[in-house]
Amino acid sequence: MIEKSLKKISTLEKDKNCYNPAMCGIAGIISSGQSLRHTQLTGMLDQLAHRGPDADGVWENESLSLGHRRLSIIDLSEQANQPMRDSKGNTLVFNGMIYNYKELRDELVKNGLSFQTQSDTEVLLNGYAYWGKEVLNKIEGFFAFALYDLKNNRLICARDPFGKKPFYYTQLNGQFRFASEIQSLVKGFDKKPSLNDQDLAHYLWKGFYSYTRTVYDGVYSLEPGAVLEFDLNKQQLKVETFKKNCFELGSGSDNSVFDTCDQKLSSAIDKRLQSDVPIGVLLSGGVDSSLVSLYSAAKTEIESFNISFQDQAFDESPYADQVAQKIEANHTKINVTLEGLPDLLPHLVEVYGEPFGDSSTIPTLKLFESIPSHIKVALTGDGGDEVFAGYEDVQFFNFQKCFSLIKGMGNLWGNSLPLSLSRNSVRLVRWLAYTMLLSRTNGSLMYEVLSSNGWTQHWRKQLLRPEVWARTNGAQVEEEARIKFLKSGRTDLERYLNSQLERLSQAYLMKVDRASMRYGIETRSPLLDANLFKWARGLSGNQLIDSGKPKMILKDLLNKKMKNSFADRPKQGFTPPLVHWLAEKKNKEWVKANLLDPNQFVYSLFEPAKLKEIIETKNHTDRIWTLLFLNEWHKKFN
C-alpha cells in the first residue's frame, strides 16, 4: 500500500514558499516568529556565502526555515538549486556528493518515481520518500543534510560516516538551529553562548574538540554516521547512529590483497571523477596523493597542485615533481613561507571559526587560495594513513604481541613512572618506558603517551593557573580518553586504528573542508571510499603492517606504478617548518607580546612566568601554536 502511493510522487514542485531556490552550505531554524526567523537565517546564510557562491535559496513555513548556499558541481541547471521540494511537501537542503546516485536513480525510476533533474540531491529526496530513513544505508558518499518530512512534521538531519562534511546544531534561546559552520550557527544570537570550559582541556591536549563537543556550551557537532530527528509536534530531539565506521580486523583470508586494493581504488577514483566542471588533484608527493594522481591520470587529463617549503627537511615537492612528470600533468608548485604572522593568524581564525591547533592549516589554506578559479573539484589523498595503518605509531601496537608472555607485568610500575620516563630526552630511557607500557594489560596508557605533543596533563598541571586546572577538570580528559580507547575495539591494534578515525574526522577532514570551501572548492577522497574501507577494515594486522612496516599495501602499489622504490622513504606528513618560523626574531617577539599581555585570554589561563619559559624553548612549538590560535580566536569572536 505504501509502495503504491509512493509511485505517484513527482518531484520539484515549485511553490510560493520556495523562492530563489539554490549545495555546500546549509542552515536552518525551528522557532515561532517567521519574520524574525527569516532575518536570522539570512544572516546565517551570508556567513556561509564562501561555501556556495553559485546560488542561494530559502524555504519557510510557520515554524521552520531552511536555507542553502550552492556550489554547482553536478547538473548546473537552476532546476537543481536548493532547497528542493517534492509534490508531497518534503523539503531538502543537502551538502555533499552521492557517488552511487545514478544507480539509485535507476532503481527509483523502476519503482515508479520520476525525476526532473540529473542531480544527486533529487535522488536523495526521492530516496527518502520511497525508503524513509533506510536511504541512509543505501547512499555512498560524503554529506550533511536536513530534510523536512511534512507528513510526520519532523526534521531529519544526517552526517556521513567519516564526518567529511560538518553539521553543527544547538537548542539555545528557544530555537533549534543547525548550520555547516559554527559561526554561522551563532549568528544573530543576542548573546553568544558561553565558552565550554570543561572541554578546553581536550583542545589544549589534542588541538581539536572531541566528536560531539565544541568551543561553546550547548553547541554540538553531529557525530559522523549519526542521524538527528527533531519532532516539531512534540518539540523533541533525538540522535542515533545509523552507521559507525570501525575496524574489525580479520584473519587475512584475502590472498590477493594488492590486486583487490588495485581494483577497489580504481573504482573509487572512477566515482570521484564524476563532475560537470574541471577536476584537479592535490599532489603533496607522499604515498597517498601520488597514488591518487597516478590512478586519476590513467583515466583523464588532470591538473596537479603542490605545496613546497624552502626548508628541505619539510619539503616533499621533489617527489611530487617526479609523479607529475610521469603522468604529464599540468603541474603547479606553490611555495609557502610564513610572512606577516600578525595578519595571517587572524585570517586563519576567520576561516576556521573555532579554535584549531594544527599548524598545517597554513599551507592548506595557501594551497586552496592558489588553485585557479576554473577548478571547482580537487581529489586528495586524505584517509590513506587511517584506512591502511600508515602512521609510524601503529608499530607499537602491532609489536605488542611480542610481549604476550609478560603481559600485565607493566602494571606493577603504575602510571607515573612510565609517563615520566617517556618524556626523557634520552632515547634509551624512552624505550624503557615503552617496554613498561607494552607489557601492561592494555595499551590505553601507551596511546596517551603517543599523543604527547600537546598540552598533556603533565604540562597543564604545571602551567595552568590552579583555578583553571580545576575549572577544566584536571586530568579527567585523559581518564576519559583511556576509557574510550578500551571501548573502541577488541584488541589494542584495533583500538588504535579506530581512535585514528576520530582524529581524521575532527582534525584532518575539518581542516581541509574549511580551507577548500573558503575558496569554493569541493574535495573528494578516494581512499575514504565506502567499499574500499569495508574491505580494508577486515584485513589482518599482518596484512596492513607487513613485516612491521606501516601501509605496505599502498606502498607496494605505488612502487609498482613508479617502477622503482619511490615509496621506500620515511613518512614526512604535511607539516610546515613552524619551529623555524616561530624562532625568527620578529615572530618570537610578536608571540611574546600576544601571549604575555595581561589583557589577553591565554594570559588569564596560564602562569605568566612559566609560560614565558615555554615560549623561550624551541621544543614547544606545537603547544605555542595551539595557544596562539586560541588567543586569536577569543579576540575575534568573544
GIPE-V459018 format. One record per residue. N is the residue number from 1. PHI is phi in degrees with one decimal (999 if undefined). OMEGA is omega in whole degrees, 0 to 359 (999 if undefined). Layout:
[[N & PHI & OMEGA] [N & PHI & OMEGA]]
This chain:
[[1 & 999 & 178] [2 & -64.2 & 181] [3 & -61.2 & 182] [4 & -61.9 & 181] [5 & -70.4 & 182] [6 & -69.5 & 179] [7 & -64.0 & 181] [8 & -82.5 & 186] [9 & -67.4 & 168] [10 & -115.4 & 188] [11 & -109.2 & 171] [12 & 61.9 & 172] [13 & -73.3 & 176] [14 & -91.4 & 175] [15 & -138.4 & 187] [16 & -65.7 & 180] [17 & -86.2 & 183] [18 & -109.4 & 186] [19 & -119.8 & 185] [20 & 46.1 & 188] [21 & -62.5 & 179] [22 & -130.5 & 999] [23 & 999 & 163] [24 & 128.3 & 170] [25 & -139.0 & 182] [26 & -128.2 & 178] [27 & -157.8 & 179] [28 & -166.3 & 180] [29 & -139.6 & 169] [30 & -114.5 & 178] [31 & -172.8 & 173] [32 & -84.2 & 178] [33 & 81.9 & 187] [34 & -64.9 & 183] [35 & -64.4 & 178] [36 & -64.6 & 181] [37 & -61.7 & 179] [38 & -62.9 & 179] [39 & -62.5 & 180] [40 & -65.0 & 181] [41 & -66.0 & 177] [42 & -59.4 & 177] [43 & -65.2 & 177] [44 & -63.4 & 180] [45 & -68.6 & 176] [46 & -59.0 & 179] [47 & -68.6 & 182] [48 & -107.1 & 187] [49 & -56.7 & 181] [50 & -64.5 & 181] [51 & -75.0 & 182] [52 & -143.5 & 185] [53 & -80.8 & 188] [54 & -88.7 & 181] [55 & -165.7 & 173] [56 & -142.5 & 181] [57 & -166.8 & 180] [58 & -138.2 & 169] [59 & -129.2 & 184] [60 & -142.3 & 164] [61 & -133.1 & 187] [62 & -67.9 & 183] [63 & -132.0 & 187] [64 & -138.6 & 172] [65 & -127.3 & 178] [66 & -121.4 & 181] [67 & -132.5 & 186] [68 & -149.4 & 168] [69 & -116.9 & 190] [70 & -108.3 & 165] [71 & -109.6 & 188] [72 & -82.4 & 180] [73 & -124.0 & 179] [74 & -111.9 & 183] [75 & 56.6 & 186] [76 & -83.2 & 184] [77 & -72.5 & 178] [78 & -66.6 & 179] [79 & -60.2 & 182] [80 & -87.1 & 178] [81 & -65.3 & 181] [82 & -129.7 & 358] [83 & -59.0 & 180] [84 & -109.5 & 187] [85 & -130.2 & 176] [86 & -101.0 & 187] [87 & -69.7 & 178] [88 & -89.1 & 178] [89 & 94.3 & 174] [90 & -70.4 & 186] [91 & -129.0 & 189] [92 & -129.9 & 163] [93 & -120.1 & 193] [94 & -136.9 & 178] [95 & -125.8 & 178] [96 & 143.9 & 183] [97 & -152.2 & 175] [98 & -105.9 & 187] [99 & -74.4 & 181] [100 & -99.0 & 184] [101 & -65.9 & 180] [102 & -67.2 & 178] [103 & -64.7 & 179] [104 & -67.1 & 178] [105 & -61.2 & 179] [106 & -60.7 & 180] [107 & -64.6 & 180] [108 & -69.2 & 177] [109 & -61.7 & 178] [110 & -61.0 & 180] [111 & -95.9 & 170] [112 & 97.9 & 180] [113 & -86.5 & 181] [114 & -111.8 & 184] [115 & -131.8 & 177] [116 & -115.3 & 178] [117 & -133.6 & 173] [118 & -102.9 & 188] [119 & -85.9 & 175] [120 & -72.1 & 178] [121 & -60.4 & 180] [122 & -66.3 & 176] [123 & -63.7 & 178] [124 & -65.8 & 180] [125 & -62.9 & 177] [126 & -67.9 & 179] [127 & -63.2 & 177] [128 & -67.0 & 180] [129 & -59.9 & 184] [130 & -89.5 & 186] [131 & -103.2 & 187] [132 & 70.2 & 182] [133 & -66.2 & 177] [134 & -63.1 & 177] [135 & -58.4 & 180] [136 & -62.7 & 179] [137 & -87.4 & 181] [138 & -105.5 & 184] [139 & -80.4 & 176] [140 & -119.3 & 179] [141 & 155.3 & 177] [142 & -127.5 & 189] [143 & -167.4 & 163] [144 & -144.7 & 183] [145 & -149.7 & 173] [146 & -133.5 & 184] [147 & -128.9 & 178] [148 & -89.3 & 178] [149 & -95.3 & 186] [150 & -64.7 & 184] [151 & -58.4 & 182] [152 & -97.5 & 180] [153 & 48.2 & 180] [154 & -141.0 & 177] [155 & -106.6 & 179] [156 & -108.7 & 180] [157 & -123.0 & 181] [158 & -149.0 & 179] [159 & -132.8 & 185] [160 & -64.0 & 188] [161 & -64.3 & 175] [162 & -90.5 & 181] [163 & 72.7 & 183] [164 & -70.1 & 179] [165 & -106.8 & 186] [166 & -82.8 & 176] [167 & -154.2 & 178] [168 & -108.0 & 178] [169 & -150.5 & 180] [170 & -157.3 & 172] [171 & -127.4 & 181] [172 & -110.1 & 175] [173 & 55.8 & 177] [174 & 73.4 & 180] [175 & -129.6 & 161] [176 & -103.0 & 179] [177 & -129.7 & 169] [178 & -142.0 & 178] [179 & -164.9 & 180] [180 & -76.8 & 179] [181 & -136.2 & 190] [182 & -69.9 & 179] [183 & -73.4 & 172] [184 & -66.4 & 182] [185 & -59.2 & 185] [186 & -92.2 & 180] [187 & -63.3 & 176] [188 & 90.5 & 173] [189 & -66.8 & 176] [190 & -59.7 & 179] [191 & -140.6 & 179] [192 & -66.3 & 178] [193 & -59.0 & 179] [194 & -70.8 & 181] [195 & -71.1 & 181] [196 & -88.2 & 182] [197 & -64.6 & 186] [198 & -64.1 & 181] [199 & -101.6 & 176] [200 & -61.4 & 180] [201 & -60.8 & 179] [202 & -64.7 & 177] [203 & -62.4 & 181] [204 & -60.5 & 182] [205 & -74.3 & 190] [206 & -112.2 & 178] [207 & 87.8 & 178] [208 & -155.5 & 179] [209 & -90.9 & 184] [210 & -73.3 & 192] [211 & -39.8 & 187] [212 & -105.6 & 186] [213 & -91.5 & 176] [214 & -140.1 & 180] [215 & -67.3 & 182] [216 & -103.8 & 171] [217 & -65.2 & 177] [218 & 79.8 & 176] [219 & -113.7 & 188] [220 & -126.1 & 172] [221 & -105.1 & 179] [222 & -65.3 & 183] [223 & -64.5 & 176] [224 & -54.9 & 180] [225 & 75.3 & 181] [226 & -110.7 & 175] [227 & -122.5 & 179] [228 & -108.8 & 179] [229 & -125.3 & 177] [230 & -112.7 & 179] [231 & -85.9 & 184] [232 & -72.3 & 178] [233 & -71.3 & 183] [234 & -92.9 & 185] [235 & 54.1 & 182] [236 & -119.4 & 180] [237 & -119.5 & 172] [238 & -139.2 & 180] [239 & -127.3 & 177] [240 & -142.3 & 181] [241 & -91.0 & 173] [242 & -100.9 & 176] [243 & -161.2 & 179] [244 & -118.0 & 177] [245 & -74.6 & 178] [246 & -157.9 & 177] [247 & -82.6 & 167] [248 & -131.9 & 189] [249 & -58.8 & 182] [250 & -102.7 & 184] [251 & -97.0 & 179] [252 & 84.5 & 183] [253 & -78.1 & 178] [254 & -77.5 & 183] [255 & -91.6 & 180] [256 & -129.2 & 187] [257 & -61.0 & 183] [258 & -69.6 & 178] [259 & -66.1 & 180] [260 & -63.4 & 179] [261 & -62.4 & 179] [262 & -57.6 & 182] [263 & -67.3 & 184] [264 & -70.2 & 178] [265 & -68.6 & 177] [266 & -61.4 & 179] [267 & -65.3 & 179] [268 & -62.6 & 178] [269 & -65.0 & 179] [270 & -54.0 & 182] [271 & -61.2 & 187] [272 & -86.0 & 174] [273 & -91.5 & 176] [274 & -70.9 & 179] [275 & -172.2 & 173] [276 & -99.7 & 178] [277 & -133.8 & 181] [278 & -61.1 & 183] [279 & -120.1 & 174] [280 & -116.4 & 177] [281 & -130.9 & 176] [282 & -86.3 & 188] [283 & -113.7 & 180] [284 & -78.1 & 186] [285 & 104.7 & 176] [286 & -77.1 & 184] [287 & -60.6 & 190] [288 & -67.8 & 181] [289 & -67.9 & 177] [290 & -66.0 & 178] [291 & -63.5 & 180] [292 & -59.8 & 179] [293 & -65.5 & 181] [294 & -65.2 & 178] [295 & -65.9 & 182] [296 & -65.3 & 183] [297 & -67.0 & 178] [298 & -73.6 & 184] [299 & -111.0 & 183] [300 & -161.3 & 175] [301 & -73.5 & 182] [302 & -131.2 & 168] [303 & -107.0 & 181] [304 & -116.9 & 184] [305 & -133.8 & 187] [306 & -137.5 & 174] [307 & -102.6 & 176] [308 & -126.0 & 176] [309 & -120.5 & 178] [310 & -66.6 & 179] [311 & -77.0 & 187] [312 & -64.2 & 180] [313 & -65.8 & 181] [314 & -111.5 & 191] [315 & -103.3 & 176] [316 & -105.4 & 185] [317 & -62.1 & 176] [318 & -59.3 & 178] [319 & -71.7 & 176] [320 & -62.6 & 179] [321 & -61.2 & 180] [322 & -62.2 & 181] [323 & -66.5 & 181] [324 & -60.5 & 178] [325 & -66.4 & 181] [326 & -66.1 & 183] [327 & -93.2 & 178] [328 & 56.1 & 180] [329 & -84.1 & 168] [330 & -76.6 & 195] [331 & -106.9 & 178] [332 & -116.7 & 178] [333 & -109.1 & 184] [334 & -116.9 & 180] [335 & -85.4 & 183] [336 & -116.5 & 173] [337 & -128.5 & 178] [338 & -98.1 & 178] [339 & -116.4 & 177] [340 & 70.6 & 179] [341 & -52.6 & 179] [342 & -60.5 & 177] [343 & -92.8 & 183] [344 & -67.8 & 186] [345 & -62.2 & 176] [346 & -59.0 & 178] [347 & -66.3 & 177] [348 & -60.0 & 180] [349 & -62.3 & 178] [350 & -62.6 & 181] [351 & -65.9 & 186] [352 & -86.4 & 171] [353 & 73.4 & 179] [354 & -153.1 & 180] [355 & -58.1 & 182] [356 & -150.1 & 193] [357 & -93.7 & 181] [358 & -97.7 & 183] [359 & -70.2 & 177] [360 & -71.7 & 170] [361 & -60.0 & 182] [362 & -62.8 & 178] [363 & -68.9 & 181] [364 & -63.1 & 180] [365 & -65.6 & 179] [366 & -62.2 & 179] [367 & -61.7 & 183] [368 & -69.7 & 176] [369 & -62.2 & 186] [370 & -92.7 & 179] [371 & -72.3 & 184] [372 & -61.7 & 189] [373 & -66.2 & 181] [374 & -76.7 & 176] [375 & -91.8 & 180] [376 & -109.5 & 180] [377 & -130.7 & 179] [378 & -134.4 & 175] [379 & -86.0 & 182] [380 & -127.3 & 175] [381 & -97.4 & 182] [382 & -57.1 & 175] [383 & 97.6 & 181] [384 & -60.7 & 180] [385 & -69.0 & 182] [386 & -76.1 & 183] [387 & -79.9 & 185] [388 & -118.3 & 174] [389 & 54.3 & 188] [390 & -96.6 & 182] [391 & -83.1 & 184] [392 & -60.4 & 182] [393 & -58.8 & 184] [394 & -60.5 & 181] [395 & -61.9 & 179] [396 & -61.3 & 184] [397 & -78.9 & 173] [398 & -74.3 & 181] [399 & -75.1 & 186] [400 & -59.6 & 181] [401 & -62.7 & 178] [402 & -70.6 & 181] [403 & -101.4 & 186] [404 & -60.1 & 182] [405 & -71.0 & 180] [406 & -116.2 & 181] [407 & -60.2 & 180] [408 & 103.3 & 182] [409 & -65.9 & 180] [410 & -63.7 & 179] [411 & -65.0 & 183] [412 & -63.2 & 184] [413 & -85.6 & 182] [414 & 71.8 & 182] [415 & -98.4 & 191] [416 & -67.0 & 183] [417 & -65.6 & 179] [418 & -63.3 & 177] [419 & -64.2 & 179] [420 & -66.4 & 181] [421 & -65.8 & 182] [422 & -67.9 & 179] [423 & -93.1 & 183] [424 & -68.3 & 181] [425 & -75.8 & 179] [426 & -85.4 & 187] [427 & -60.8 & 181] [428 & -62.4 & 179] [429 & -68.0 & 178] [430 & -63.5 & 179] [431 & -67.4 & 173] [432 & -62.5 & 177] [433 & -62.5 & 181] [434 & -64.0 & 178] [435 & -63.3 & 176] [436 & -59.7 & 184] [437 & -71.6 & 181] [438 & -70.2 & 180] [439 & -96.5 & 176] [440 & -79.6 & 181] [441 & -61.5 & 177] [442 & -144.5 & 187] [443 & -98.4 & 184] [444 & -63.4 & 180] [445 & -73.0 & 176] [446 & -62.2 & 179] [447 & -64.4 & 178] [448 & -63.6 & 180] [449 & -62.5 & 181] [450 & -73.8 & 177] [451 & -107.6 & 191] [452 & -107.6 & 181] [453 & -76.7 & 183] [454 & -95.6 & 180] [455 & -83.4 & 177] [456 & -68.8 & 181] [457 & -57.6 & 178] [458 & -57.7 & 183] [459 & -78.9 & 180] [460 & -62.9 & 182] [461 & -65.8 & 180] [462 & -74.4 & 192] [463 & -108.1 & 178] [464 & -67.9 & 172] [465 & -60.8 & 184] [466 & -53.0 & 181] [467 & -69.1 & 178] [468 & -75.0 & 175] [469 & -55.4 & 180] [470 & -70.7 & 183] [471 & -65.9 & 179] [472 & -95.9 & 173] [473 & 66.5 & 171] [474 & 52.6 & 183] [475 & -96.2 & 183] [476 & -62.5 & 182] [477 & -62.8 & 177] [478 & -70.0 & 179] [479 & -62.8 & 178] [480 & -64.3 & 180] [481 & -65.2 & 178] [482 & -64.9 & 179] [483 & -63.6 & 180] [484 & -62.7 & 178] [485 & -59.0 & 183] [486 & -66.3 & 181] [487 & -86.6 & 191] [488 & -91.0 & 179] [489 & -177.6 & 182] [490 & -89.1 & 179] [491 & -127.2 & 180] [492 & -64.9 & 178] [493 & -65.7 & 176] [494 & -60.0 & 181] [495 & -61.9 & 178] [496 & -61.4 & 182] [497 & -62.0 & 180] [498 & -69.5 & 177] [499 & -67.0 & 178] [500 & -67.3 & 179] [501 & -67.1 & 177] [502 & -66.7 & 179] [503 & -62.8 & 177] [504 & -56.9 & 183] [505 & -70.1 & 188] [506 & -77.6 & 183] [507 & -113.5 & 191] [508 & -71.3 & 180] [509 & -70.7 & 176] [510 & -63.5 & 180] [511 & -57.7 & 183] [512 & -71.6 & 180] [513 & -59.3 & 184] [514 & -64.5 & 182] [515 & -69.0 & 182] [516 & -68.7 & 182] [517 & -72.5 & 175] [518 & -60.2 & 182] [519 & -114.0 & 173] [520 & 64.0 & 180] [521 & -121.4 & 177] [522 & -92.2 & 178] [523 & -103.2 & 179] [524 & -129.1 & 189] [525 & -123.0 & 182] [526 & -58.3 & 183] [527 & -75.5 & 174] [528 & -105.7 & 178] [529 & -60.6 & 185] [530 & -60.3 & 181] [531 & -70.7 & 177] [532 & -65.3 & 180] [533 & -68.3 & 179] [534 & -56.8 & 178] [535 & -78.0 & 186] [536 & -64.9 & 183] [537 & -64.4 & 181] [538 & -102.4 & 176] [539 & -70.3 & 177] [540 & -85.7 & 177] [541 & -60.0 & 181] [542 & -68.9 & 178] [543 & -76.2 & 179] [544 & -73.5 & 184] [545 & -122.2 & 185] [546 & -73.9 & 179] [547 & 55.0 & 178] [548 & 78.5 & 182] [549 & -103.3 & 181] [550 & -64.3 & 170] [551 & 55.7 & 185] [552 & -70.3 & 179] [553 & -62.2 & 181] [554 & -68.8 & 180] [555 & -64.1 & 179] [556 & -66.9 & 176] [557 & -61.2 & 181] [558 & -66.8 & 178] [559 & -59.0 & 180] [560 & -65.1 & 182] [561 & -74.2 & 178] [562 & -85.2 & 179] [563 & 61.0 & 176] [564 & -162.7 & 181] [565 & -96.0 & 185] [566 & -53.2 & 186] [567 & -87.1 & 184] [568 & -85.6 & 179] [569 & -153.5 & 181] [570 & -63.3 & 178] [571 & -70.6 & 180] [572 & -105.9 & 184] [573 & 79.9 & 184] [574 & -95.1 & 189] [575 & -114.1 & 178] [576 & -79.7 & 178] [577 & -76.4 & 186] [578 & -61.5 & 181] [579 & -58.9 & 179] [580 & -81.0 & 180] [581 & -62.0 & 183] [582 & -73.1 & 179] [583 & -78.6 & 178] [584 & -62.8 & 190] [585 & -54.6 & 184] [586 & -64.6 & 179] [587 & -72.4 & 180] [588 & -63.1 & 179] [589 & -66.0 & 179] [590 & -66.4 & 178] [591 & -59.9 & 181] [592 & -63.2 & 181] [593 & -61.6 & 181] [594 & -80.4 & 187] [595 & -78.6 & 181] [596 & -104.4 & 176] [597 & -82.0 & 182] [598 & -58.8 & 181] [599 & -88.6 & 185] [600 & -94.0 & 184] [601 & -62.4 & 183] [602 & -62.2 & 178] [603 & -58.5 & 181] [604 & -73.3 & 181] [605 & -95.5 & 191] [606 & -113.4 & 172] [607 & -69.8 & 189] [608 & -57.6 & 183] [609 & -64.1 & 180] [610 & -70.4 & 178] [611 & -65.2 & 178] [612 & -61.6 & 177] [613 & -61.0 & 180] [614 & -63.9 & 180] [615 & -61.9 & 182] [616 & -76.8 & 185] [617 & -103.3 & 186] [618 & -66.8 & 190] [619 & -82.9 & 176] [620 & -120.7 & 186] [621 & -56.6 & 182] [622 & -62.5 & 180] [623 & -66.0 & 179] [624 & -64.9 & 181] [625 & -63.2 & 177] [626 & -57.9 & 180] [627 & -72.4 & 179] [628 & -58.8 & 182] [629 & -67.0 & 179] [630 & -59.9 & 182] [631 & -64.9 & 180] [632 & -66.4 & 177] [633 & -61.1 & 181] [634 & -64.9 & 178] [635 & -62.5 & 186] [636 & -79.7 & 191] [637 & -108.6 & 179] [638 & -135.3 & 999]]
